[in-house]
Amino acid sequence: MPATILIVDDEPSVRESLKAVLGSSPSGTSTGADEDGYAILQAESGEQALAVAEEAKPDVILLDIIMPGLDGIAVLERLRSKDRVTPIIMLTATKTVKTAVDAMKLGATDYLTKPFDVDELKLLIRQALERASLEMEVRRLRDELARRYGVEQMIGKCKAMQEVFVKIDQLADAKTTVLITGESGTGKELVARGLHYRSKRRDKPFIAINCAAIPDTLIEAELFGHEKGAFTDAQQRRLGQFEMANQGTLFLDEIADISANTQAKLLRVLQEKEFTRLGGTQNIKVDVRLITATNKDLEAAMKKGAFREDLYYRINVVPIHLPPVRERREDIPLLLRHFITKKSAERGQPAKQIAPDALSLLAQYPWPGNIREMENVVEQILTLCDSDEITVEHLPLRLRSNTKGSQMRDEVTTGQRNFECAVMEFERELIVDALKRANFVQTHAAQLLGISRRILKYKMDSLGITGPENLGM
């Protein structure tokens, strides 16, 4: 589709001149296209311009300032009240240049003085279209991020997760600090991103830092930056993450792992909204929303003196707790189907179905690694599954063995299975799993099981395990 230009001027000669330069079209407000691909719309008054712009949604507007009735400034203000993106280039006589500059403050993209230089006019239009295209792409990407990290993309129907969703909605636009707690892999960063991308700060930076992954000697410089010469390797000034996140959100994961000295400096930022770079003297003001997370018991750490009490109450204004997967079993089928659909789409494949018995085993598994482990398991299953349906045979052995052990226990206690046979079968499962993990290197497999190689060899002989060949591998 050719780009559309709306020419707004009360002088027919100006409209005709611009039409001749940029394109050709019948009179009135119909369109035509020039060799550069532009389609032309015309309006002879401010009132007509507003109507045409509303109906046709032009890509660029050339707007005269001096017109009877609604002048260009009034039209500009009305257009900008509804649309902040469409480029508007003001057309002005030399004596009204100051007015054109004032129009820039109201949202005009640029201005052009009469008489026009044709090359300059075409250049301004091309640049305006390029900027508008770039801005639309940025907005699209931001909207995609907001959608991706919105509450509607978080999976869970259990009561605990519904409470989390409500809190995200309530807190998204608040300046309040939030402490997210939960075991590793429960999705704490996803909640932090959800808070950011649903807030008015969504167009500003979201910066996430894992405090446990940064050495204590470097965490202060990472957060607050440093001046040139602040320490041996400081060859130049470096901005810290607080400065980088200004007007946005800073997410500090594993907050319990920062040192007492860094805790004190973090407390000052929260209290004073300012900090000093390492090796510097200037106070730097910042507007940053802080969200923190931990998988540790901060109250216990506080009682032991490992975490500052005053900082704890500063970051724990509103807590959000994420339950582990084992406490939200009704969500497991939803989560599994979500990850199967997601991973299948990434592979360009249709989503596979899960056989009922396979789904039952997955639902009984305790998921010690929580959501993160589940996503990895789904990826592993899809890599190995060459059929349209995921069956028990496609599940990792540890999932099958774990659930099989529970099933054996129930069968033994109800008299359906002989105790000695159950013990032998369970031992066999453990040994075969260890051998596979160790590529059938018996010394390594024995280490995995915590027994000697001699005992392993004895049990292999008694259970009839000789090597990969007699296991059908």
C-alpha positions as a Markdown table, in Angstrom:
| # | Residue | x | y | z |
|---|---|---|---|---|
| 1 | Met | 0.0 | 0.0 | 0.0 |
| 2 | Pro | 1.4 | 3.5 | -0.9 |
| 3 | Ala | 1.9 | 5.9 | 2.0 |
| 4 | Thr | -0.9 | 8.5 | 2.1 |
| 5 | Ile | -0.3 | 12.3 | 2.5 |
| 6 | Leu | -3.0 | 14.7 | 3.6 |
| 7 | Ile | -2.4 | 18.3 | 2.3 |
| 8 | Val | -4.2 | 20.9 | 4.4 |
| 9 | Asp | -4.2 | 24.5 | 3.0 |
| 10 | Asp | -6.9 | 27.0 | 2.2 |
| 11 | Glu | -5.1 | 28.2 | -1.0 |
| 12 | Pro | -5.9 | 26.0 | -4.0 |
| 13 | Ser | -2.6 | 27.0 | -5.7 |
| 14 | Val | -0.6 | 25.6 | -2.8 |
| 15 | Arg | -2.5 | 22.3 | -2.8 |
| 16 | Glu | -2.2 | 21.9 | -6.5 |
| 17 | Ser | 1.6 | 22.7 | -6.4 |
| 18 | Leu | 2.1 | 20.1 | -3.6 |
| 19 | Lys | -0.1 | 17.6 | -5.5 |
| 20 | Ala | 2.0 | 18.1 | -8.6 |
| 21 | Val | 5.2 | 17.5 | -6.7 |
| 22 | Leu | 4.1 | 14.6 | -4.6 |
| 23 | Gly | 1.5 | 12.8 | -6.8 |
| 24 | Ser | -1.6 | 13.2 | -8.9 |
| 25 | Ser | -5.2 | 12.7 | -7.9 |
| 26 | Pro | -8.6 | 13.9 | -8.9 |
| 27 | Ser | -9.9 | 17.0 | -7.2 |
| 28 | Gly | -11.5 | 17.0 | -3.8 |
| 29 | Thr | -10.2 | 14.4 | -1.3 |
| 30 | Ser | -9.7 | 11.4 | -3.6 |
| 31 | Thr | -6.3 | 9.7 | -3.9 |
| 32 | Gly | -3.7 | 9.1 | -6.5 |
| 33 | Ala | -0.1 | 7.8 | -6.3 |
| 34 | Asp | 3.1 | 9.4 | -7.6 |
| 35 | Glu | 6.2 | 7.5 | -8.8 |
| 36 | Asp | 7.6 | 7.6 | -5.2 |
| 37 | Gly | 4.5 | 5.7 | -4.0 |
| 38 | Tyr | 2.6 | 8.5 | -2.3 |
| 39 | Ala | -1.2 | 8.7 | -2.4 |
| 40 | Ile | -2.6 | 12.2 | -2.0 |
| 41 | Leu | -5.6 | 13.5 | 0.0 |
| 42 | Gln | -6.6 | 17.2 | 0.2 |
| 43 | Ala | -8.5 | 19.4 | 2.6 |
| 44 | Glu | -9.2 | 23.2 | 2.2 |
| 45 | Ser | -10.0 | 24.0 | 5.8 |
| 46 | Gly | -9.3 | 22.9 | 9.4 |
| 47 | Glu | -12.7 | 21.4 | 9.8 |
| 48 | Gln | -12.4 | 19.4 | 6.6 |
| 49 | Ala | -8.9 | 18.2 | 7.6 |
| 50 | Leu | -10.2 | 16.8 | 10.9 |
| 51 | Ala | -12.9 | 14.9 | 9.1 |
| 52 | Val | -10.6 | 13.5 | 6.4 |
| 53 | Ala | -7.9 | 12.6 | 9.0 |
| 54 | Glu | -10.5 | 10.7 | 11.1 |
| 55 | Glu | -11.8 | 8.7 | 8.2 |
| 56 | Ala | -8.7 | 8.1 | 6.1 |
| 57 | Lys | -5.9 | 7.8 | 8.7 |
| 58 | Pro | -3.2 | 9.4 | 6.5 |
| 59 | Asp | 0.5 | 8.5 | 7.1 |
| 60 | Val | 1.7 | 12.1 | 6.9 |
| 61 | Ile | -0.1 | 15.4 | 7.3 |
| 62 | Leu | 1.1 | 18.7 | 5.7 |
| 63 | Leu | -0.7 | 21.4 | 7.7 |
| 64 | Asp | -0.8 | 25.1 | 6.9 |
| 65 | Ile | -0.7 | 27.4 | 9.9 |
| 66 | Ile | -2.7 | 30.4 | 8.7 |
| 67 | Met | -6.2 | 29.4 | 7.7 |
| 68 | Pro | -9.7 | 31.0 | 8.2 |
| 69 | Gly | -11.8 | 29.3 | 10.8 |
| 70 | Leu | -9.8 | 26.6 | 12.6 |
| 71 | Asp | -6.2 | 27.6 | 12.1 |
| 72 | Gly | -3.3 | 25.1 | 11.9 |
| 73 | Ile | -2.4 | 25.3 | 15.6 |
| 74 | Ala | -6.0 | 24.5 | 16.6 |
| 75 | Val | -6.1 | 21.6 | 14.2 |
| 76 | Leu | -2.7 | 20.3 | 15.4 |
| 77 | Glu | -3.9 | 20.3 | 19.0 |
| 78 | Arg | -7.1 | 18.4 | 18.2 |
| 79 | Leu | -5.2 | 15.9 | 16.1 |
| 80 | Arg | -2.6 | 15.3 | 18.8 |
| 81 | Ser | -5.3 | 14.8 | 21.4 |
| 82 | Lys | -6.2 | 11.6 | 19.6 |
| 83 | Asp | -3.1 | 10.6 | 17.8 |
| 84 | Arg | 0.5 | 11.1 | 19.0 |
| 85 | Val | 2.2 | 9.1 | 16.2 |
| 86 | Thr | 1.2 | 10.4 | 12.8 |
| 87 | Pro | 3.8 | 12.8 | 11.5 |
| 88 | Ile | 2.5 | 16.4 | 11.1 |
| 89 | Ile | 4.7 | 18.8 | 9.1 |
| 90 | Met | 3.6 | 22.5 | 9.5 |
| 91 | Leu | 3.6 | 24.8 | 6.4 |
| 92 | Thr | 4.4 | 28.4 | 7.2 |
| 93 | Ala | 5.4 | 31.7 | 5.7 |
| 94 | Thr | 8.7 | 33.2 | 6.8 |
| 95 | Lys | 7.0 | 35.7 | 9.1 |
| 96 | Thr | 5.3 | 32.9 | 11.1 |
| 97 | Val | 8.3 | 30.8 | 11.7 |
| 98 | Lys | 8.1 | 31.5 | 15.5 |
| 99 | Thr | 4.6 | 30.1 | 15.4 |
| 100 | Ala | 5.8 | 27.0 | 13.7 |
| 101 | Val | 8.5 | 26.5 | 16.3 |
| 102 | Asp | 5.8 | 26.8 | 19.0 |
| 103 | Ala | 3.8 | 24.2 | 17.1 |
| 104 | Met | 6.7 | 21.8 | 17.5 |
| 105 | Lys | 6.2 | 22.1 | 21.3 |
| 106 | Leu | 2.6 | 21.0 | 20.7 |
| 107 | Gly | 3.7 | 17.8 | 18.9 |
| 108 | Ala | 4.4 | 18.9 | 15.3 |
| 109 | Thr | 7.1 | 16.7 | 13.7 |
| 110 | Asp | 8.7 | 19.5 | 11.7 |
| 111 | Tyr | 8.0 | 22.7 | 9.7 |
| 112 | Leu | 8.6 | 23.9 | 6.2 |
| 113 | Thr | 8.7 | 27.5 | 5.0 |
| 114 | Lys | 7.0 | 28.8 | 1.8 |
| 115 | Pro | 8.1 | 28.7 | -1.0 |
| 116 | Phe | 9.0 | 25.1 | -0.7 |
| 117 | Asp | 12.3 | 23.5 | -1.8 |
| 118 | Val | 11.1 | 20.3 | -3.4 |
| 119 | Asp | 14.1 | 18.1 | -2.4 |
| 120 | Glu | 13.8 | 19.4 | 1.2 |
| 121 | Leu | 10.1 | 18.6 | 1.2 |
| 122 | Lys | 10.5 | 15.1 | 0.0 |
| 123 | Leu | 13.4 | 14.5 | 2.4 |
| 124 | Leu | 11.2 | 15.7 | 5.4 |
| 125 | Ile | 8.4 | 13.3 | 4.3 |
| 126 | Arg | 10.7 | 10.3 | 4.0 |
| 127 | Gln | 12.3 | 11.0 | 7.4 |
| 128 | Ala | 8.9 | 11.5 | 9.0 |
| 129 | Leu | 7.7 | 8.2 | 7.6 |
| 130 | Glu | 10.8 | 6.4 | 8.8 |
| 131 | Arg | 10.5 | 7.8 | 12.3 |
| 132 | Ala | 6.8 | 7.0 | 12.4 |
| 133 | Ser | 7.5 | 3.4 | 11.3 |
| 134 | Leu | 10.2 | 3.0 | 13.9 |
| 135 | Glu | 8.0 | 4.4 | 16.6 |
| 136 | Met | 5.1 | 2.1 | 15.6 |
| 137 | Glu | 7.5 | -0.9 | 15.8 |
| 138 | Val | 8.7 | 0.1 | 19.2 |
| 139 | Arg | 5.2 | 0.5 | 20.4 |
| 140 | Arg | 4.3 | -2.9 | 18.9 |
| 141 | Leu | 7.2 | -4.6 | 20.7 |
| 142 | Arg | 6.3 | -2.9 | 24.0 |
| 143 | Asp | 2.7 | -4.0 | 23.6 |
| 144 | Glu | 4.0 | -7.5 | 22.9 |
| 145 | Leu | 6.1 | -7.4 | 26.1 |
| 146 | Ala | 3.1 | -6.2 | 28.0 |
| 147 | Arg | 1.0 | -9.0 | 26.6 |
| 148 | Arg | 3.7 | -11.6 | 27.1 |
| 149 | Tyr | 4.1 | -10.7 | 30.8 |
| 150 | Gly | 0.5 | -9.8 | 31.5 |
| 151 | Val | -1.5 | -11.7 | 34.1 |
| 152 | Glu | -3.4 | -13.4 | 31.3 |
| 153 | Gln | -0.2 | -15.2 | 30.3 |
| 154 | Met | 0.4 | -16.6 | 33.8 |
| 155 | Ile | -1.1 | -20.0 | 34.3 |
| 156 | Gly | -3.0 | -21.0 | 37.4 |
| 157 | Lys | -6.6 | -21.5 | 38.6 |
| 158 | Cys | -5.8 | -22.5 | 42.2 |
| 159 | Lys | -6.8 | -20.1 | 44.9 |
| 160 | Ala | -3.2 | -19.1 | 45.8 |
| 161 | Met | -2.4 | -18.1 | 42.2 |
| 162 | Gln | -5.7 | -16.2 | 41.8 |
| 163 | Glu | -4.6 | -14.2 | 44.8 |
| 164 | Val | -1.3 | -13.5 | 43.1 |
| 165 | Phe | -3.0 | -12.2 | 40.0 |
| 166 | Val | -5.2 | -9.9 | 42.0 |
| 167 | Lys | -2.2 | -8.4 | 43.8 |
| 168 | Ile | -0.4 | -7.8 | 40.5 |
| 169 | Asp | -3.4 | -5.9 | 39.2 |
| 170 | Gln | -3.7 | -3.9 | 42.5 |
| 171 | Leu | 0.1 | -3.1 | 42.7 |
| 172 | Ala | 1.0 | -2.5 | 39.0 |
| 173 | Asp | 0.7 | 1.3 | 39.1 |
| 174 | Ala | 1.7 | 1.7 | 42.7 |
| 175 | Lys | 5.2 | 3.0 | 43.7 |
| 176 | Thr | 5.2 | 0.6 | 46.6 |
| 177 | Thr | 8.2 | -1.8 | 46.9 |
| 178 | Val | 7.2 | -5.4 | 46.6 |
| 179 | Leu | 8.9 | -8.5 | 48.0 |
| 180 | Ile | 8.3 | -11.7 | 46.0 |
| 181 | Thr | 8.9 | -14.9 | 47.9 |
| 182 | Gly | 8.9 | -18.5 | 46.8 |
| 183 | Glu | 11.1 | -21.5 | 46.1 |
| 184 | Ser | 13.5 | -21.4 | 43.2 |
| 185 | Gly | 11.8 | -21.9 | 39.8 |
| 186 | Thr | 8.4 | -20.7 | 40.9 |
| 187 | Gly | 8.4 | -17.7 | 38.5 |
| 188 | Lys | 9.3 | -14.8 | 40.7 |
| 189 | Glu | 10.9 | -12.8 | 37.9 |
| 190 | Leu | 7.8 | -13.4 | 35.7 |
| 191 | Val | 5.7 | -11.7 | 38.5 |
| 192 | Ala | 8.2 | -8.8 | 38.6 |
| 193 | Arg | 7.9 | -8.3 | 34.9 |
| 194 | Gly | 4.2 | -8.6 | 35.1 |
| 195 | Leu | 4.1 | -5.7 | 37.6 |
| 196 | His | 6.4 | -3.6 | 35.4 |
| 197 | Tyr | 4.7 | -4.2 | 32.0 |
| 198 | Arg | 1.2 | -3.6 | 33.4 |
| 199 | Ser | 2.3 | -0.3 | 35.0 |
| 200 | Lys | 2.7 | 3.2 | 33.6 |
| 201 | Arg | 6.5 | 2.5 | 33.6 |
| 202 | Arg | 6.1 | -0.1 | 30.9 |
| 203 | Asp | 7.8 | 2.2 | 28.3 |
| 204 | Lys | 10.8 | 2.6 | 30.6 |
| 205 | Pro | 13.6 | 0.1 | 31.4 |
| 206 | Phe | 13.1 | -3.2 | 33.3 |
| 207 | Ile | 16.4 | -4.4 | 34.7 |
| 208 | Ala | 16.8 | -7.7 | 36.5 |
| 209 | Ile | 19.8 | -8.6 | 38.6 |
| 210 | Asn | 20.5 | -11.9 | 40.3 |
| 211 | Cys | 22.4 | -10.8 | 43.4 |
| 212 | Ala | 23.6 | -14.3 | 44.1 |
| 213 | Ala | 25.4 | -14.5 | 40.8 |
| 214 | Ile | 27.5 | -11.4 | 41.4 |
| 215 | Pro | 30.5 | -11.5 | 43.7 |
| 216 | Asp | 30.2 | -9.4 | 46.9 |
| 217 | Thr | 33.2 | -7.3 | 45.8 |
| 218 | Leu | 31.4 | -6.3 | 42.6 |
| 219 | Ile | 27.8 | -5.9 | 43.6 |
| 220 | Glu | 28.1 | -2.3 | 44.8 |
| 221 | Ala | 29.7 | -1.2 | 41.5 |
| 222 | Glu | 27.1 | -3.1 | 39.6 |
| 223 | Leu | 24.2 | -1.4 | 41.4 |
| 224 | Phe | 25.6 | 2.1 | 41.8 |
| 225 | Gly | 28.3 | 2.4 | 39.1 |
| 226 | His | 31.7 | 3.8 | 39.6 |
| 227 | Glu | 33.9 | 6.8 | 38.6 |
| 228 | Lys | 37.1 | 6.5 | 36.6 |
| 229 | Gly | 39.9 | 5.4 | 39.0 |
| 230 | Ala | 37.6 | 4.3 | 41.8 |
| 231 | Phe | 39.6 | 1.0 | 41.8 |
| 232 | Thr | 42.4 | -0.6 | 39.9 |
| 233 | Asp | 40.4 | -1.8 | 36.8 |
| 234 | Ala | 38.1 | 1.3 | 36.7 |
| 235 | Gln | 39.4 | 2.7 | 33.4 |
| 236 | Gln | 36.4 | 4.9 | 32.8 |
| 237 | Arg | 33.1 | 6.0 | 34.4 |
| 238 | Arg | 30.4 | 3.3 | 34.4 |
| 239 | Leu | 26.8 | 3.8 | 35.1 |
| 240 | Gly | 25.2 | 1.5 | 37.7 |
| 241 | Gln | 21.9 | -0.4 | 37.3 |
| 242 | Phe | 20.0 | 2.2 | 39.4 |
| 243 | Glu | 20.9 | 4.9 | 36.8 |
| 244 | Met | 20.1 | 2.6 | 33.9 |
| 245 | Ala | 16.7 | 1.8 | 35.4 |
| 246 | Asn | 15.8 | 5.5 | 36.1 |
| 247 | Gln | 12.0 | 6.0 | 35.7 |
| 248 | Gly | 11.6 | 2.2 | 35.2 |
| 249 | Thr | 11.8 | -0.8 | 37.4 |
| 250 | Leu | 14.8 | -2.6 | 39.1 |
| 251 | Phe | 14.3 | -6.2 | 40.1 |
| 252 | Leu | 16.8 | -7.6 | 42.6 |
| 253 | Asp | 16.5 | -11.4 | 42.8 |
| 254 | Glu | 18.0 | -13.3 | 45.7 |
| 255 | Ile | 18.1 | -10.1 | 47.8 |
| 256 | Ala | 19.1 | -12.1 | 50.9 |
| 257 | Asp | 22.6 | -12.6 | 49.4 |
| 258 | Ile | 23.8 | -9.0 | 49.5 |
| 259 | Ser | 26.3 | -7.9 | 52.1 |
| 260 | Ala | 25.7 | -5.7 | 55.1 |
| 261 | Asn | 27.5 | -2.8 | 53.4 |
| 262 | Thr | 25.4 | -3.1 | 50.3 |
| 263 | Gln | 22.3 | -3.4 | 52.4 |
| 264 | Ala | 23.1 | 0.0 | 54.0 |
| 265 | Lys | 23.6 | 1.7 | 50.7 |
| 266 | Leu | 20.4 | 0.1 | 49.3 |
| 267 | Leu | 18.5 | 1.4 | 52.3 |
| 268 | Arg | 19.7 | 5.0 | 51.6 |
| 269 | Val | 18.5 | 4.8 | 48.0 |
| 270 | Leu | 15.1 | 3.8 | 49.2 |
| 271 | Gln | 15.0 | 6.5 | 51.8 |
| 272 | Glu | 16.6 | 9.4 | 50.0 |
| 273 | Lys | 16.0 | 8.5 | 46.3 |
| 274 | Glu | 19.6 | 9.2 | 45.7 |
| 275 | Phe | 23.1 | 7.5 | 45.8 |
| 276 | Thr | 26.7 | 8.2 | 45.0 |
| 277 | Arg | 28.8 | 6.3 | 42.5 |
| 278 | Leu | 31.7 | 4.3 | 43.9 |
| 279 | Gly | 34.6 | 6.7 | 44.1 |
| 280 | Gly | 32.4 | 9.7 | 43.4 |
| 281 | Thr | 31.1 | 12.6 | 45.5 |
| 282 | Gln | 28.1 | 13.8 | 43.6 |
| 283 | Asn | 24.6 | 12.7 | 44.8 |
| 284 | Ile | 22.6 | 11.3 | 41.9 |
| 285 | Lys | 18.8 | 11.4 | 42.1 |
| 286 | Val | 16.8 | 8.5 | 40.7 |
| 287 | Asp | 13.2 | 7.5 | 40.2 |
| 288 | Val | 13.2 | 3.7 | 40.3 |
| 289 | Arg | 10.6 | 1.3 | 41.5 |
| 290 | Leu | 12.3 | -1.5 | 43.4 |
| 291 | Ile | 11.0 | -5.1 | 43.3 |
| 292 | Thr | 12.9 | -7.7 | 45.2 |
| 293 | Ala | 12.7 | -11.5 | 45.5 |
| 294 | Thr | 14.1 | -14.3 | 47.6 |
| 295 | Asn | 13.8 | -18.1 | 48.1 |
| 296 | Lys | 15.1 | -17.7 | 51.7 |
| 297 | Asp | 13.5 | -16.9 | 55.0 |
| 298 | Leu | 14.3 | -13.2 | 55.4 |
| 299 | Glu | 12.7 | -13.0 | 58.9 |
| 300 | Ala | 15.0 | -15.8 | 60.1 |
| 301 | Ala | 18.0 | -14.0 | 58.5 |
| 302 | Met | 17.0 | -10.8 | 60.2 |
| 303 | Lys | 16.8 | -12.4 | 63.6 |
| 304 | Lys | 20.3 | -13.8 | 63.1 |
| 305 | Gly | 21.6 | -10.4 | 62.2 |
| 306 | Ala | 22.4 | -11.4 | 58.6 |
| 307 | Phe | 19.8 | -9.0 | 57.2 |
| 308 | Arg | 19.0 | -5.5 | 58.3 |
| 309 | Glu | 15.7 | -5.1 | 60.0 |
| 310 | Asp | 15.1 | -1.6 | 58.7 |
| 311 | Leu | 15.8 | -2.7 | 55.1 |
| 312 | Tyr | 13.5 | -5.7 | 55.5 |
| 313 | Tyr | 10.6 | -3.5 | 56.4 |
| 314 | Arg | 11.4 | -1.1 | 53.5 |
| 315 | Ile | 11.3 | -3.8 | 50.8 |
| 316 | Asn | 8.5 | -5.8 | 52.4 |
| 317 | Val | 5.8 | -3.2 | 52.2 |
| 318 | Val | 3.6 | -5.6 | 50.2 |
| 319 | Pro | 4.6 | -9.3 | 49.9 |
| 320 | Ile | 3.6 | -11.7 | 47.1 |
| 321 | His | 4.2 | -15.3 | 47.8 |
| 322 | Leu | 4.4 | -17.9 | 45.0 |
| 323 | Pro | 3.4 | -21.4 | 46.0 |
| 324 | Pro | 5.5 | -24.4 | 44.8 |
| 325 | Val | 4.0 | -26.6 | 42.1 |
| 326 | Arg | 3.4 | -29.5 | 44.5 |
| 327 | Glu | 1.0 | -27.2 | 46.4 |
| 328 | Arg | -1.0 | -26.3 | 43.2 |
| 329 | Arg | -1.5 | -29.8 | 41.6 |
| 330 | Glu | -4.8 | -28.7 | 40.0 |
| 331 | Asp | -2.7 | -26.4 | 37.8 |
| 332 | Ile | -0.2 | -29.0 | 36.6 |
| 333 | Pro | -2.3 | -30.1 | 33.5 |
| 334 | Leu | -2.7 | -26.4 | 32.6 |
| 335 | Leu | 1.0 | -25.7 | 33.0 |
| 336 | Leu | 2.0 | -28.8 | 31.0 |
| 337 | Arg | -0.3 | -28.0 | 28.1 |
| 338 | His | 0.9 | -24.4 | 28.1 |
| 339 | Phe | 4.5 | -25.4 | 27.8 |
| 340 | Ile | 3.8 | -28.1 | 25.2 |
| 341 | Thr | 1.9 | -25.5 | 23.1 |
| 342 | Lys | 4.7 | -22.9 | 23.6 |
| 343 | Lys | 7.6 | -25.3 | 22.9 |
| 344 | Ser | 5.8 | -26.9 | 19.9 |
| 345 | Ala | 5.2 | -23.5 | 18.4 |
| 346 | Glu | 8.9 | -22.6 | 18.8 |
| 347 | Arg | 9.8 | -25.8 | 16.9 |
| 348 | Gly | 7.2 | -25.1 | 14.2 |
| 349 | Gln | 5.2 | -28.2 | 15.1 |
| 350 | Pro | 1.6 | -28.8 | 16.0 |
| 351 | Ala | 1.1 | -29.3 | 19.8 |
| 352 | Lys | 1.1 | -33.0 | 20.9 |
| 353 | Gln | -1.5 | -34.6 | 23.1 |
| 354 | Ile | -0.7 | -36.3 | 26.4 |
| 355 | Ala | -1.9 | -39.8 | 27.1 |
| 356 | Pro | -4.0 | -40.0 | 30.3 |
| 357 | Asp | -1.6 | -42.3 | 32.1 |
| 358 | Ala | 1.4 | -40.1 | 31.2 |
| 359 | Leu | -0.5 | -37.0 | 32.4 |
| 360 | Ser | -1.4 | -38.9 | 35.6 |
| 361 | Leu | 2.3 | -39.6 | 36.3 |
| 362 | Leu | 3.3 | -36.0 | 35.6 |
| 363 | Ala | 0.6 | -34.8 | 37.9 |
| 364 | Gln | 1.9 | -37.1 | 40.8 |
| 365 | Tyr | 5.5 | -36.0 | 40.4 |
| 366 | Pro | 6.6 | -33.6 | 43.2 |
| 367 | Trp | 8.4 | -31.1 | 40.8 |
| 368 | Pro | 11.2 | -30.1 | 43.2 |
| 369 | Gly | 12.5 | -27.6 | 40.5 |
| 370 | Asn | 9.0 | -26.2 | 40.1 |
| 371 | Ile | 8.0 | -24.3 | 36.9 |
| 372 | Arg | 11.6 | -24.1 | 35.6 |
| 373 | Glu | 12.0 | -27.9 | 35.9 |
| 374 | Met | 8.6 | -28.5 | 34.2 |
| 375 | Glu | 9.5 | -26.3 | 31.2 |
| 376 | Asn | 12.8 | -28.2 | 30.8 |
| 377 | Val | 11.1 | -31.6 | 31.1 |
| 378 | Val | 8.6 | -30.7 | 28.5 |
| 379 | Glu | 11.4 | -29.6 | 26.1 |
| 380 | Gln | 13.2 | -32.9 | 26.8 |
| 381 | Ile | 10.0 | -34.9 | 26.1 |
| 382 | Leu | 9.3 | -33.1 | 22.9 |
| 383 | Thr | 12.9 | -33.7 | 21.7 |
| 384 | Leu | 12.5 | -37.5 | 22.3 |
| 385 | Cys | 8.9 | -38.0 | 21.3 |
| 386 | Asp | 8.5 | -38.9 | 17.6 |
| 387 | Ser | 4.7 | -39.6 | 17.7 |
| 388 | Asp | 1.6 | -37.4 | 17.9 |
| 389 | Glu | 1.0 | -38.4 | 21.5 |
| 390 | Ile | 3.2 | -38.2 | 24.6 |
| 391 | Thr | 3.1 | -41.6 | 26.4 |
| 392 | Val | 4.6 | -42.9 | 29.5 |
| 393 | Glu | 7.6 | -44.2 | 27.6 |
| 394 | His | 8.5 | -40.7 | 26.5 |
| 395 | Leu | 8.8 | -39.4 | 30.1 |
| 396 | Pro | 12.2 | -39.1 | 31.8 |
| 397 | Leu | 13.1 | -42.2 | 33.8 |
| 398 | Arg | 13.2 | -40.3 | 37.1 |
| 399 | Leu | 9.6 | -39.3 | 36.7 |
| 400 | Arg | 8.5 | -42.8 | 35.9 |
| 401 | Ser | 10.6 | -44.3 | 38.8 |
| 402 | Asn | 9.4 | -41.7 | 41.3 |
| 403 | Thr | 5.8 | -42.4 | 40.6 |
| 404 | Lys | 6.4 | -46.2 | 40.2 |
| 405 | Gly | 7.9 | -46.2 | 43.7 |
| 406 | Ser | 4.7 | -44.7 | 45.2 |
| 407 | Gln | 2.7 | -47.2 | 43.2 |
| 408 | Met | 4.8 | -50.1 | 44.5 |
| 409 | Arg | 4.4 | -48.9 | 48.1 |
| 410 | Asp | 0.6 | -48.8 | 47.7 |
| 411 | Glu | 0.6 | -52.3 | 46.2 |
| 412 | Val | 2.8 | -53.8 | 48.9 |
| 413 | Thr | 0.8 | -52.2 | 51.8 |
| 414 | Thr | -2.5 | -53.5 | 50.2 |
| 415 | Gly | -1.1 | -57.0 | 49.7 |
| 416 | Gln | -1.1 | -56.8 | 45.9 |
| 417 | Arg | 2.6 | -57.2 | 45.6 |
| 418 | Asn | 5.3 | -59.3 | 47.4 |
| 419 | Phe | 7.6 | -57.2 | 49.5 |
| 420 | Glu | 10.9 | -58.9 | 48.3 |
| 421 | Cys | 9.8 | -58.6 | 44.7 |
| 422 | Ala | 9.0 | -54.9 | 45.1 |
| 423 | Val | 12.4 | -54.3 | 46.7 |
| 424 | Met | 14.2 | -56.1 | 43.9 |
| 425 | Glu | 12.3 | -54.2 | 41.2 |
| 426 | Phe | 12.9 | -50.9 | 42.9 |
| 427 | Glu | 16.7 | -51.7 | 43.2 |
| 428 | Arg | 16.7 | -52.7 | 39.5 |
| 429 | Glu | 15.1 | -49.3 | 38.5 |
| 430 | Leu | 17.7 | -47.4 | 40.6 |
| 431 | Ile | 20.7 | -49.3 | 39.2 |
| 432 | Val | 19.5 | -49.1 | 35.6 |
| 433 | Asp | 18.9 | -45.4 | 35.9 |
| 434 | Ala | 22.4 | -44.8 | 37.4 |
| 435 | Leu | 24.1 | -46.9 | 34.7 |
| 436 | Lys | 22.4 | -45.0 | 32.0 |
| 437 | Arg | 23.4 | -41.7 | 33.5 |
| 438 | Ala | 27.0 | -42.9 | 33.8 |
| 439 | Asn | 27.0 | -44.3 | 30.2 |
| 440 | Phe | 27.4 | -47.8 | 31.8 |
| 441 | Val | 30.7 | -46.9 | 33.5 |
| 442 | Gln | 30.2 | -48.9 | 36.6 |
| 443 | Thr | 32.6 | -46.9 | 38.8 |
| 444 | His | 30.7 | -43.7 | 38.0 |
| 445 | Ala | 27.3 | -45.4 | 38.5 |
| 446 | Ala | 28.4 | -46.7 | 41.9 |
| 447 | Gln | 29.4 | -43.2 | 42.9 |
| 448 | Leu | 26.0 | -41.9 | 41.9 |
| 449 | Leu | 24.3 | -44.5 | 44.0 |
| 450 | Gly | 26.7 | -44.0 | 47.0 |
| 451 | Ile | 27.9 | -47.6 | 47.1 |
| 452 | Ser | 31.1 | -49.4 | 46.2 |
| 453 | Arg | 31.7 | -50.8 | 42.7 |
| 454 | Arg | 31.9 | -54.3 | 44.2 |
| 455 | Ile | 28.4 | -54.0 | 45.7 |
| 456 | Leu | 27.1 | -52.6 | 42.5 |
| 457 | Lys | 28.6 | -55.5 | 40.5 |
| 458 | Tyr | 27.1 | -58.0 | 43.0 |
| 459 | Lys | 23.6 | -56.5 | 42.7 |
| 460 | Met | 23.9 | -56.3 | 38.9 |
| 461 | Asp | 24.7 | -60.1 | 38.8 |
| 462 | Ser | 21.9 | -60.9 | 41.2 |
| 463 | Leu | 19.4 | -58.9 | 39.2 |
| 464 | Gly | 20.6 | -60.2 | 35.8 |
| 465 | Ile | 21.9 | -56.8 | 34.6 |
| 466 | Thr | 24.9 | -57.4 | 32.3 |
| 467 | Gly | 25.0 | -54.3 | 30.1 |
| 468 | Pro | 23.1 | -52.1 | 27.6 |
| 469 | Glu | 22.4 | -55.1 | 25.3 |
| 470 | Asn | 20.2 | -57.0 | 27.8 |
| 471 | Leu | 18.3 | -53.8 | 28.5 |
| 472 | Gly | 17.2 | -53.5 | 24.9 |
| 473 | Met | 19.5 | -50.5 | 24.2 |
